[in-house]
Amino acid sequence: MISVIQRVTRAKVTVRQQDIGVIERGILALVAVEKNDTEKEAERLLERILNYRIFADAEDKMNLSLRNINGGLLLVPQFTLAADTDSGNRPSFSRGASPEHGLALFNYLQKKAVDLHTQVQFGQFGADMQVSLVNDGPVTFSLRVSPR
């Protein structure tokens, strides 16, 4: 599984002109599922997102995690992150999970996130979403968890 996480002061997802997910200070996580991903990868990716130290402590060093600051988490499915862009001028999505597998793992990730964190919002799998955010820093990281 792949995630691009961004430290934000606020973020929201809109579908059909309706806000479906809104957070204040926290992490916007764009998430893609790859072919061989399982619930194990989803759990590991979520743990990394929740514990990744990207928030400043009293000395202005990135030593605090989303859990430490009790910030918001906005999980947004984005299959294009799984694209193979190694050659050519058109992305290939052969690495990505099937829509059914991607939906199942994103749903599992949602359930685990609600179990493990208090402030969680979501984008909608398969929808045409508009995502807006204020990136704080900017601070952006790419996380990947692969099957072993």
Secondary structure as UniProt FT lines:
FT   STRAND          2..15
FT   TURN            16..17
FT   STRAND          18..23
FT   STRAND          26..32
FT   TURN            35..36
FT   HELIX           39..51
FT   STRAND          55..56
FT   TURN            58..59
FT   STRAND          62..64
FT   HELIX           66..69
FT   STRAND          72..77
FT   HELIX           79..82
FT   TURN            94..95
FT   HELIX           99..116
FT   STRAND          120..122
FT   TURN            125..126
FT   STRAND          129..144
//
